[in-house]
Amino acid sequence: MSDEQGIAKRSAHAAFPVAPAFYRIADVIRITALSRATIYRRISEGRFPRPVNLGGRACGWTPTALNEWIGNPQGYRSQEEQQEPAATSPARRRRNTDRLNLSRIRRRKFRTQVGHEAKTGAQETEKGLASDR
């Protein structure tokens, strides 16, 4: 390929830049001038577009979603937040942090419910007496 053809190809690419289908996190940080933590905090608050799962651990943002946010960063609300909230909230699963807030007796009850066998003092003394006989 001659130098003239190479220059023509490069100038054609510069004249018609192709926008990527998805922007990765490094591109979003560069475009928005926000830190990674700020981006994910705003996503959880519904003030920044959610990324699209690209498979595995990869995710990316669509150019239209980013342009919508760039057009009005202060007034942006995600589509999920704009929809009406559900009339009834789904049942909340009990978490370990909730279990730790329970009283000592209720924690023991919880342990026995999930399959942990707690030995009480009475059970240990009966076993000790049986072995002494």
Secondary structure as the mmCIF struct_conf table of DSSP 4:
data_model
#
loop_
_struct_conf.conf_type_id
_struct_conf.id
_struct_conf.beg_label_comp_id
_struct_conf.beg_label_asym_id
_struct_conf.beg_label_seq_id
_struct_conf.end_label_comp_id
_struct_conf.end_label_asym_id
_struct_conf.end_label_seq_id
HELX_RH_AL_P HELX_RH_AL_P1 ASP A 3 ALA A 15
BEND BEND1 PHE A 16 PHE A 16
HELX_LH_PP_P HELX_LH_PP_P1 PRO A 17 PRO A 20
BEND BEND2 ALA A 21 PHE A 22
STRN STRN1 TYR A 23 TYR A 23
HELX_RH_AL_P HELX_RH_AL_P2 ILE A 25 THR A 32
HELX_RH_AL_P HELX_RH_AL_P3 ARG A 36 GLU A 45
TURN_TY1_P TURN_TY1_P1 GLY A 46 GLY A 46
BEND BEND3 ARG A 47 PHE A 48
HELX_LH_PP_P HELX_LH_PP_P2 PRO A 49 PRO A 51
STRN STRN2 VAL A 52 GLY A 55
TURN_TY1_P TURN_TY1_P2 GLY A 56 ARG A 57
STRN STRN3 ALA A 58 GLY A 60
STRN STRN4 TRP A 61 TRP A 61
HELX_RH_AL_P HELX_RH_AL_P4 PRO A 63 GLY A 71
TURN_TY1_P TURN_TY1_P3 PRO A 73 GLY A 75
HELX_RH_AL_P HELX_RH_AL_P5 GLN A 79 GLN A 82
BEND BEND4 GLN A 83 GLN A 83
HELX_LH_PP_P HELX_LH_PP_P3 GLU A 84 ALA A 86
BEND BEND5 ALA A 87 THR A 88
HELX_LH_PP_P HELX_LH_PP_P4 SER A 89 ARG A 94
HELX_RH_AL_P HELX_RH_AL_P6 ASN A 96 LEU A 100
TURN_TY1_P TURN_TY1_P4 ASN A 101 ASN A 101
BEND BEND6 LEU A 102 LEU A 102
HELX_RH_AL_P HELX_RH_AL_P7 ARG A 104 GLN A 113
TURN_TY1_P TURN_TY1_P5 VAL A 114 GLY A 115
HELX_LH_PP_P HELX_LH_PP_P5 ALA A 118 THR A 120
HELX_RH_AL_P HELX_RH_AL_P8 GLY A 121 ASP A 132
#
